């Protein structure tokens, strides 16, 4: 009798082990790379991640929170209401982005400055479209520019001039990518890629078990982005990358190309030898902000800034004195470039 009971007990243990193995194998088979895409911030986002559930609703909910905080094109966003003087309290997202803006502004000697918004609008690249400003208008608007006019105190944004406004377009996409990545990481996801309008965060490996491959576009004047060619491809994991360039966002006025990156110190469109600025950083918001600043600063000054920012890697496509396209990049960035032919 005892032998029979022991035998039955062993059978029960074996059955339980088999059931657990079956369930675990089923879960492993259910885990695959999910793919989501949609529209946000006036562009398209993509997300790919290794998980057993589709998280599109949660990703988009987080991106909508970013839009509700930082978008100048959303009249009910926190920053829009602050710009109109209707309130001064900042939310968590706006506080984080503003503090990062202060840090990058200081690191780049003012080349990154969200208070350049009045000039961005005046040149026709913001939420208002006007005629090209004359010298007197530019000088007048420059008096509103400078983060020294802005303070963040006790959860409130204080402006020393009520006419000063802020535009976070040069950092919001990168920040949105970071927040979407936070959603995935909160689920314990170890392999993912999130991209919004060319700004990217990566972690872990792709479907092939390799680091994620990210392309860097050649600068050209195809404003429709229908004929994009790649200059290089890099392998990326555990890092973010953002690219800024004047070669697509521009317009022609009286035979002149007016580019969208405005120099906060002169009030005029940046006249830089850099055509495309790609920056790799721990966060996409940081990469986004520095990429914009380097477009303003130009190659030589950007190199100097990079010496004091060891967390950054950079890749610049620029024109030399003969007008020829050239490439300069940091050693860390070069190590990630695929050498095979594109």
C-alpha positions in Angstrom: 0.0 0.0 0.0 2.8 2.3 0.9 4.6 1.6 -2.4 1.4 2.4 -4.3 1.0 5.7 -2.4 4.6 6.6 -3.1 4.1 5.7 -6.7 1.0 7.9 -7.0 2.8 10.8 -5.3 5.7 10.6 -7.7 3.3 10.6 -10.6 1.6 13.7 -9.2 5.0 15.5 -8.9 5.9 14.5 -12.5 2.5 15.8 -13.7 3.0 19.1 -11.9 6.5 19.6 -13.3 5.3 18.8 -16.8 2.5 21.2 -16.5 4.8 24.0 -15.3 7.2 23.3 -18.2 4.4 23.4 -20.6 3.1 26.7 -19.3 6.5 28.3 -19.3 7.3 27.1 -22.8 3.9 28.5 -23.9 4.7 31.8 -22.4 8.1 31.9 -24.2 6.4 31.1 -27.5 3.9 33.9 -26.9 6.7 36.5 -26.4 7.5 38.2 -29.7 8.4 41.6 -31.0 5.4 43.9 -30.9 5.3 46.8 -33.4 3.3 50.0 -33.0 3.1 53.2 -35.0 0.9 56.3 -35.0 1.0 60.1 -35.2 2.2 62.5 -32.5 3.7 66.0 -32.5 2.8 66.3 -36.2 5.0 63.4 -37.2 5.0 59.6 -37.0 6.3 57.4 -34.1 7.4 53.8 -34.2 7.9 51.4 -31.3 9.2 47.8 -31.4 9.7 45.8 -28.3 10.0 42.2 -27.1 6.9 41.5 -25.0 3.8 39.3 -24.8 1.3 42.1 -24.9 0.6 45.0 -27.2 1.2 48.3 -25.3 0.2 50.8 -28.0 -2.6 52.3 -25.9 -0.2 52.9 -22.9 2.5 54.3 -25.2 0.1 56.7 -26.9 -1.4 57.8 -23.6 2.1 58.8 -22.3 2.8 60.7 -25.6 -0.5 62.5 -25.3 0.6 63.6 -21.8 3.8 65.1 -23.3 1.7 66.9 -25.9 -0.6 68.3 -23.2 2.4 69.6 -21.4 4.9 70.8 -24.0 3.2 71.4 -27.4 2.9 75.0 -28.6 0.5 73.7 -31.3 -1.9 72.5 -28.6 -3.7 75.6 -27.3 -4.6 73.9 -24.1 -1.1 72.6 -23.3 0.6 73.8 -20.1 3.2 75.7 -22.0 0.6 77.4 -24.3 -1.3 78.6 -21.2 1.9 79.9 -19.6 2.9 81.7 -22.8 -0.5 83.4 -22.8 -0.1 84.4 -19.2 -3.1 82.4 -18.1 -1.2 80.4 -15.4 2.3 80.0 -14.0 2.3 76.6 -12.4 4.3 73.9 -14.2 3.7 70.2 -14.4 6.2 67.5 -13.8 7.1 67.1 -17.5 7.5 70.8 -18.1 9.7 71.1 -15.0 12.0 68.3 -16.1 12.4 69.8 -19.6 13.0 73.3 -18.4 15.7 72.2 -16.0 17.4 70.2 -18.7 17.1 73.3 -21.0 18.9 75.4 -18.3 21.7 72.8 -18.2 22.2 72.6 -22.0 21.9 76.3 -22.4 24.8 76.8 -19.9 26.9 74.0 -21.5 26.5 75.5 -25.0 26.9 79.2 -24.1 23.3 80.0 -24.9 23.1 78.2 -28.3 20.2 76.2 -27.0 17.5 78.5 -25.8 13.7 77.8 -25.8 13.0 81.5 -25.3 14.0 82.1 -28.9 10.3 81.3 -29.7 9.3 84.9 -30.6 12.0 84.9 -33.3 11.1 81.5 -34.5 7.6 82.8 -35.0 8.8 86.0 -36.7 10.8 84.0 -39.2 7.7 81.8 -40.0 8.7 78.5 -38.3 6.6 78.6 -35.2 2.8 78.6 -34.6 2.5 82.0 -36.3 3.4 82.8 -39.9 4.5 86.3 -40.7 6.7 88.2 -43.2 10.5 88.2 -42.8 11.4 90.6 -40.0 13.6 93.6 -40.6 16.6 94.5 -38.5 14.6 96.7 -36.1 12.1 93.9 -35.5 14.9 91.4 -34.8 16.6 93.7 -32.4 13.3 94.3 -30.6 12.5 90.6 -30.3 16.0 89.8 -29.1 15.3 91.7 -25.9 12.8 88.9 -25.0 15.3 86.1 -25.6 17.5 84.5 -22.9 16.8 81.9 -20.2 18.1 84.6 -17.8 14.6 86.1 -18.1 13.1 82.8 -16.8 13.0 81.3 -13.3 11.6 78.1 -11.9 10.6 78.7 -8.3 8.4 76.7 -6.0 6.8 74.9 -9.0 6.0 78.1 -10.8 7.6 79.6 -13.9 8.4 83.3 -13.4 9.1 85.6 -16.3 10.6 89.0 -15.9 8.9 90.1 -19.1 5.4 88.9 -19.7 6.0 89.0 -23.5 8.6 86.3 -23.2 7.4 82.9 -24.5 9.0 79.4 -24.7 9.1 76.9 -27.5 10.3 73.4 -26.6 10.0 72.0 -30.2 13.8 71.4 -30.2 13.6 69.0 -27.2 10.0 67.8 -27.0 10.3 64.9 -29.5 13.4 63.6 -27.7 11.7 63.9 -24.4 8.6 62.1 -25.8 10.8 59.2 -26.9 12.3 59.0 -23.4 8.8 58.9 -21.8 7.6 56.2 -24.2 10.8 54.2 -23.3 10.0 54.6 -19.6 6.6 53.0 -20.2 8.4 49.9 -21.8 11.0 49.8 -19.0 8.3 49.9 -16.4 7.0 46.6 -17.8 10.5 45.0 -17.4 11.1 45.1 -21.2 14.8 44.6 -21.9 14.8 44.9 -25.7 13.1 47.8 -27.5 13.4 50.7 -30.0 11.3 53.8 -29.9 11.5 56.5 -32.6 9.7 59.8 -33.2 10.5 61.8 -36.3 14.1 60.5 -36.4 14.8 60.7 -32.6 15.6 57.3 -31.2 16.0 55.4 -28.0 17.3 51.8 -28.0 17.8 49.0 -25.5 18.8 45.4 -25.8 18.7 43.6 -29.1 16.6 43.4 -32.3 14.9 40.3 -33.7 18.2 39.1 -35.1 19.8 39.1 -31.7 21.9 42.1 -32.7 22.2 45.7 -31.6 19.6 48.0 -33.3 20.7 49.4 -36.6 20.0 53.1 -37.1 20.5 55.0 -40.3 21.8 58.5 -40.7 20.4 60.3 -43.7 22.4 62.2 -46.3 21.6 65.9 -46.2 19.6 66.9 -49.3 16.9 69.5 -50.3 14.1 67.0 -50.7 11.6 68.6 -48.3 9.1 65.8 -49.0 11.6 63.2 -47.6 10.6 60.8 -50.5 14.1 60.3 -51.7 16.0 59.7 -48.5 19.5 58.1 -48.8 21.6 56.9 -46.0 25.0 58.3 -45.3 25.9 55.7 -42.7 24.4 53.0 -40.5 25.3 52.5 -36.8 24.7 49.8 -34.2 23.0 51.2 -31.1 21.9 49.6 -27.8 21.3 51.3 -24.5 21.7 54.8 -26.0 19.6 57.5 -27.6 20.3 59.5 -30.8 18.8 62.6 -32.2 19.5 64.5 -35.5 19.0 68.1 -36.3 19.4 69.6 -39.8 18.5 72.6 -41.9 18.4 70.8 -45.2 14.6 70.0 -45.1 12.9 72.5 -42.9 13.4 75.7 -44.8 11.7 78.0 -47.3 12.8 80.3 -50.2 12.2 84.0 -50.0 13.4 86.4 -52.7 16.0 83.8 -53.8 17.3 83.2 -50.2 17.0 79.9 -48.3 15.6 80.6 -44.8 16.5 77.8 -42.5 14.5 76.9 -39.4 17.3 76.9 -36.8 17.4 80.4 -35.3 20.6 81.6 -33.6 19.4 82.9 -30.2 22.3 85.3 -30.0 21.9 87.0 -33.4 18.2 86.6 -33.9 18.8 85.4 -37.5 18.7 81.9 -39.1 21.9 80.1 -38.2 24.7 80.3 -40.8 26.5 77.2 -39.9 28.9 74.9 -41.8 27.1 71.9 -40.2 24.4 70.5 -42.4 23.4 67.6 -40.2 24.1 67.2 -36.5 23.6 63.7 -34.9 24.2 63.4 -31.2 24.3 60.2 -29.1 23.5 60.6 -25.4 22.1 58.7 -22.4 18.7 60.3 -23.0 17.0 61.4 -26.2 16.0 64.8 -24.8 19.6 65.6 -24.1 20.6 64.4 -27.5 17.9 66.4 -29.1 18.9 69.7 -27.4 22.6 69.3 -28.1 22.0 68.4 -31.7 20.1 71.7 -32.2 22.8 73.7 -30.3 25.6 72.3 -32.5 23.7 73.4 -35.6 23.9 77.0 -34.3 27.5 76.8 -33.1 29.2 75.3 -36.2 31.9 72.6 -36.4 34.8 74.2 -34.5 32.8 75.4 -31.5 30.8 72.1 -31.4 34.1 70.2 -31.1 35.1 72.4 -28.2 31.8 71.8 -26.4 32.1 68.0 -26.9 35.4 68.0 -25.0 33.6 69.0 -21.9 30.6 66.6 -22.4 32.1 63.1 -22.1 28.6 61.5 -22.1 28.0 62.7 -25.7 29.1 61.2 -29.0 28.5 63.2 -32.2 28.5 62.8 -36.0 28.5 65.9 -38.2 28.0 66.3 -42.0 29.4 69.7 -42.9 30.7 71.7 -45.9 34.3 72.7 -46.2 35.6 75.9 -47.7 35.2 74.5 -51.2 31.6 73.7 -50.5 32.2 69.9 -50.4 30.4 67.5 -48.1 32.6 66.2 -45.3 32.1 64.0 -42.2 33.5 64.4 -38.7 32.6 62.3 -35.8 33.9 61.4 -32.3 35.9 58.1 -31.8 33.0 56.6 -29.9 30.6 57.3 -32.6 32.9 56.0 -35.3 33.3 52.7 -33.5 29.6 52.0 -34.0 29.5 52.6 -37.8 29.0 49.6 -40.1 31.8 49.6 -42.5 30.1 47.4 -45.1 28.7 49.1 -48.2 25.2 50.6 -47.7 
